[in-house]
Amino acid sequence: MTQTTSQPDKMSPRRVVGFACNQGFIFFLFYMGQNRALTVGAFTFERADLIGALLFMVLALLVLRLLSESSRRIVFSRPALVLYALMLMTGSLLTQFLPDQALPWWLLESFLVGVSYAFLLASWGHSFGEAPTKVSAPEVFFASFIGALFGITLSIIPLPSIELVFCLLPLASAAALLVPSQYSTKNSFLDLATPPSTATKNAASNTKPIVVDEKDASKQTALLTLKIMAGTALFGMAAGFMETFNTQPGTETMPAFGVALLLFAAFALGTLSLLLSDGFGKGAALNKGYRLAIFVMLLGFLLLPSPLFVDSATKGEAIILAGYLGLSAVLISLFLVLAEITNTSTTVSFSKGFAALFGGEVVGIFLANILSTAQPGETNPYSVVVFAGIIVLFSYLFLFTERDFSNLSEIVTSADSFESTCQEFIARYSLSAREAEVLPFVLKGRTSDRISRELFISKSTVETHLSHIYTKAGVHNRQELIDLSDLLSS
């Protein structure tokens, strides 16, 4: 009896809980501690704890793109995932017990947190790639909601040792990654170079959508990808500005962190509800989430210190942080979409997207420190707020706009339609896992030579799988196979 390939159509508790631990930990580490500065000569660099970790994150994500396949096998092996969790725990403990930043300890802490978190994040990219985007996107928002609840719990429980509990969250995150998925055939290591196989994610979602002019669609996708990455970097820069604004060494990083997380939890739950009710294919839910996140950030800017609202700083910062966290969740979903429409693995998409986001934050923190130094005696340089607000508004109105979201929705809808056709074909004719991998490439008109290169199998193996597909579907050649798929999609 031929084994058919099934794919998950419901959210995975393993991914939701595991990524919630990942989110809860990073909320705790970056926003719930003390603002620490690094003094180099006469210059005092604020939020040194954050920029150091971000720098190593960006470097690690960029290095991932350059590694050979054998090196990737080591970086994403099971023992390595455990090591990253232990490194994160150690780095977070250093953060708790070393409030005074000395350069050697700062470098060690930044390395432990930045490199390990980047690799775990890329691993989560692969894990989300096991499911179709219409499933993984809601998982991101559900996990973010739970992660926010973790942070809210920390902010309201007045126990000195509660921080140590959060330092254990990386272990739970890594444990979830180590649990084998019934849909995954790559449990020994994570492949950074190629999209997940059919057993992890239907191969239809790893191909470009059916379009009349594939060359024009490729250009449109490339331009849209560039806009998303540029917008992501600028949003990160605005966040970096605000993470440095109104800070003093030794004070709380975010006094109203509980309020920010409460607002973010409401945002994540609302967007999740839209994704589940409106469906993912048309992109309406993400479009609304993107618009709402930008609106929340801009509302926060209006409530920041000004001649009229001197006492509203804490509220304004909390609202801006809630909007930024909401925007980050939307961007994670977009990284998953980009992997689908550009025919790349979700690991690569995560690496590129988060490198842009974190890189933007690094630039924002650095420039904000320069602005603060240029205005001695100014505890809260309002120019930082002005720059951040302009960056967000410019990105929304002129760079990655709602029109771009509409174009992205059309591409995703076409991809989902093609995916549905392939799923129905696979189920109706009981194709094996490898036959299901070959099918979408054949329906796209790929030659056997090209299919063999893209799937890393020999041409004769491709022809064998193709012959079996013909027999099961009752057709004799490629054209008849394509005609049959057209009938299924009509």
N, C-alpha and C positions, 0 to 999 in steps of 0.2 A: 504494500500500500504506500502510495507516494505521500510524503509528508508535506503539508502545506505550510506556508509561512503566514503567521499571524503577527499583527503588530498591536501595540497597546493603544486603546482608545479611551482609557481613563487615566487620571493622574496617579502617579506612583507615590505611595507613602514614603518609600525609601528616598526618593529624590526630594520630595517636599520637606520632610523632617531634616534630612541631611543638609540641604541648602539653607534651611531656616537656621540651623546651628552656625553655618558659615556666615550668614547675614548678621545674626545676633552677636557673634563674636566681634565682627568688624565695627558694628555700631558701638559696642562697649569700648573697644580699644581706641577708636579715633575721636569719640565725642563725649565720653563719660569720665575722662580722667582729668588731670591737671595740665594746664598749658605750660610747657617747658621750653626754655630758650637755650640756645647754644651760643656761648660767648667766644668769639674769635678776635683777639686784640681788643679794639675799641668798639667793635660791632657786635650787637646782640641780635641774634636771629630767632624770632618768635616762631612757634609751632614747629620747632626743629624735630620733635618726635614724629610729626606727620610727614613732613617733607622728606625726611630720611627714608622712611618706609616706602613712600611713593616712588622715590628715585630708584630704589632697588627693585620695586615691582616692575617699573617700566623697563629697566635693563633686563630683568629676567624674562619678561614677555617678548622682548626683541630678540634675545638670545635663542628662545624657543624656535623662532623661525629659521635659524641658521644651523640648527643641529642636524646631524645625520640620523638616519633611521635607527641605527644601532644605539646612538646616544639617547634618542627618544625612548627607546625600550627601557633604558636604565632610569631615565628621569621620571618616567611614569609607571615604573614597576610597583608592585604591592609594597615591598619594604620601603621604597622611597616615599610613598604616600604616608606611611606611618612616621617616617623620619620628619616629613614636613609638619605633621601635626605636633610632634614633640618640639620642633624648632619654634613653632608659633607659640606653644605654651611657655617655652623658656623666654622668648622675647617679650611676651606679655607680662611675665613675672618680673623681668628686668624693668619694665615700664612702671610696675607697681612699687618696686623697692629701690629704684634709683631715680629719685625726683630731680637731682642735680645732674645736668648734662655735662659730662666730660667727653672730649672728642673720641677717645678709644671706645668707651662704653656706648656712646651714641652710634658709632659705626657698627659695633657688634649687634646692638639691639635692632638697628635699621636693617642690617643684613638678614638676621634671623626672621624678622617679621616679613620683610618685603619679598625675599626670594621664595620662602615657603608659601606665603599666601598667593603669590602669582602662579606658582605651579599647581596649587590646589584649585585655584580659580579656573585655570585652563583644563584641569581634570573635570571640573563640573561642566565646562563647555561640552566635553565629550559625552558626559553622562546625559545631559539634556538632548544631545543629538541622537540618543537611542529612540526618542519618540518623535512623532510628527509635530510640527510647530504649533498646530492647533491644540495640542496637549501640553507641550513644554512651556508655552507662553503663560497659560493660566497657572502652571506649577510655579513659575517665577514669582508671580504676585501672591499666591497662597503662601509660599515659603517666606516671602518678605513680610507678609502680615504676621506670621508666627514669630519671625525674628524680631519684629517690632515689639511684640508682646513680651518676649524675653527681656528686651531692654527696659520696657515699662516696669516689669517686675523688679528689675535691679534698682530702678529709680525710686520705688516706693517701699522697698524692704530695707529698713535701717540696720542691717547687720554688717559689721566690719568685714566678715569673711565671705560675704556673698560674691565679691569680685573674683575669689578663687574658683568659684563654681563656673564663672564665665570663661576663665582660663582653660577649662576642660572642654569647652565646646569644639575646638579643632579636632579633638580625638573623635567626638561623635560625628563630625563632618567627614573625616577620613574613613571612619567605620562604615558610613553609608556608601561611600565610593567603593569600598572593598567588597560589599555584598554583591555577588554575581546577579546579573539581571537575566531573567528567562529569555529575554529578547537579544541578549548580547552574546556575540561570538568572540569578543576581544577582551577577555578577562585577565589575560596575563600582562598586557600593557596597553597603553592608549596610543592610537595611531594619529599623529599630528598631521600627516601629509595628505590623507585621503578621507573622503566622507565615510560615515559608518556604513556597514554592509546592510543588505536587505533584512537580515535577521535582527538588526537593531533599529533600522529605520527604513521604511519602504524606499526602494531605489528610485521610485518616481519622484520623490521629494528631493533627490540629489541631482536632478537634471533640470535643465532650463525649461520653462513652460513652452507649450506649443504656441508658436506665433507665425504670422505670415512672413515677416522679414526678420530673420534671426539676427542679422548683422545690426539692424537698427535697434533691436531689443537689447543686444549686448552693449551698444554704446549708451543706451538709456540707463541700463543697470550700472555700468561703470561710473557714469556721471552721478547717479543717485547715491552710489556707495561713497564716492568722494565727498558729496555734500553731507552725508550722515557722519562720516569720520571728522570732517572739518567742524561741523556743528557740535559733535561730541567733545572735541578738543576745546572749543570755545566755552561750552557749558562747564567743562572741568575748570577752565581758567577762572570763570566767574565764581565757582565754588571755592577755589583757592583764595581769591580775594576775600570772600566773606569768612572763610575759616581763620583768617588772620585778623580780620577787623574786630576792634573792640576787645582785644586780648591783652592780658598782662601776665608775665611769668608768675607761676605759683597760684593763679586763680583757676576757677573751674573753666574747662574748655567750653562747655555749653550749659549755662545755669538752668535754662528751661528745656533741657533735653527731653524730659518726660512729656512735655507738651508737644514738642516736635515729633516724637515717636507716636504719640496718640493721633495727631493729624495724619501722619504718614500711614499708620495702620488703617485709618478710615479710608484714605486714598487707595491703598492696595486692595482693601475689601471691595470698594466700589468698582474699581477697574476689573477685578476678578469677576464680579457679578455681571458686568457688561460683556466680558469675554465669553462667559458661559451662556448668557441669554441671547446676545446678538450674533454669536458665532465669530470665528476668527477670520474666515476667508476674505471678507470684504474690508477688513482692517478698520472698521468703524470704531471698535472699542479702543484700540491703541491710539487712533487719531484723537478720540475724546480724552484719553488719558494724557497724551502729550500736551494737548491744549490746556487741560486743567492744571498740570504740573507747572507749566509756564505761568499761568495766571496766578497760582499760589505764590511762586517765587516773586513775581512783580508786586503782588499785594504786600509781601513782606518788606520789599524795598520801600514802599510808601510809608510803612510804620517805623522805619529806622530813624535814628536821631536826626532831627532837623530843628530849626528855630521854633517850629510849632509842636513837635512831638519829641521832646527831650527825654521823657520817661518811658518811651515805648521801645527802647533798644532790644530788651530781652525778648519781648513778644515778636518783634520784627525778625530777629535772628532765628527764632524757633520756627516761624512760618517759612522763612527762606530755606532752612535746612529741611523741613518737611517737603517743600516743593522739589528741592534737589534730590532727595532720596526717592521721591516719586518719579522724577525724571530718569534717575538711574535705572529704576526697574523697567521703565518703558524702553530705555536704550538696550538693556540686556535682551529684551524680547526682539528688538530690532536686529541685534547681532545674530540671533537665531534665524530671523527671516533672511538676513543677508547670506548666511551660509546656504540657505535653500536656493535662493535665486542666482547665486554666483557659482554654484557647484563646487563649494569648498567645504571642508569639515568645520563643525561647530567649534572645535578646538582652535583652529586658525582664526575663525571669526571672532571668538572671545579674545584671543591674544591681540589682534589688531584693534578691536574696539576698546578694550580696557587700557591698552597702551596709549591710545589717543586721549581717553578720559583722564587717566592718572597723569599723563604728561602735561595736559592742560592745567591740572591742579598744581603741579610742581611750578609751572611758569607763573600761575596766579599768586601762589604763596610767596615766591621770590620777588615778584614785582610789588606786591603789597608791602613786604618788608622794606623795599627801597623807598616806597612812598612814605612809609612811617618814619624812616630815618631822615628823609628830606624835610620833614615837618617836625622838628624837635619841639617838645612841649605839647604837641597834639596827641592826647591819649587816644582819641578816636578820629583819625583823619577821614573826613567825609568824602574825600576824593576817591577813596577805595570803594565806597558804596556806589558813587557815580559811575566809575569804570565798570564795575560788576553789572550794574543795571543796564548800561549801554550794550555790553557784550551780549547779555541774554536777549534783549530786545532786537538787536541786529541779527542774531542767529535765527530767531523765530520769524522775523519779517522778511529777511533777504537771503538767508543761507539755506537752512533746512526748513522749508515752509510747509503749510498745509497742502499746497498743490503737490509738493513732493510726496507727502503722505498719500495723497490720492493716486499718484502714479505708482507708488509702491503697492497700494491696495490692488490695483489692476493686475500687476505682475503676480502677486500672491494668489489672487483669485484664479488666474490662468494655471498656476502651478498646482493649486488644490484640485482644479477640475481634471488635470492630467493625472494627478495622483489617484483620484477616485476611480478613473477609468482603469488604471493599472491594477488597483486593488480588486476591482470587480473581475477583471480578466484573470488575475491570479487565483482568486477564490473559485471562480466558475470552472476553470480548467485544471485546478489542483496542481499548480506549478511548484516545483521544488524551490528551495532557497536560492540556489545558483541560477536557475531558470528565471526566477523573479528578478534577479539582479540584471540579467541580460535583456529582459523584455523592454524596459523603457528606452534603452539605448537603440534597440532595433526600431521601435516605434518613432524615434527621432531621426531615423534614416542613417544611423552611424554604420560604417563599414565594419566587417569582422576584425580587420586590422586595428581600427581605432578602439573598438570595444575591448580587444585583448590588452591594449596598452593601458586603458583607463581602469580596467578591473585586475590588471596584473596576472592575467592567465594567458595561455597559448591560444593562437588562432584556431587550432583544431578543437580545443576544448569549447571555444565559443560556437563553432559550427555544430558540435555535438549537442550542446544545450539548445541551440536554435532548431535542430532537427527534432528534438523531443517536444519543443513548443509547437512546431508544426503538427506533429502527430496528435498531441492532446487537443489542439484547437480545430483539427480537421481541415487545415489549409495546406497549400503546397509551396508557397513562396512568400517573400517579404511583403509584396504588395497586397496579397490576399490577407495577410496578418494585419496590416495597417487598416485595410478596409473593414475588417472585422472589429477592430478596436474603435473605429469611427461609429459603427453601429451601436456599440456599447455606450459610447459617450453621448449619443443623440437621444 
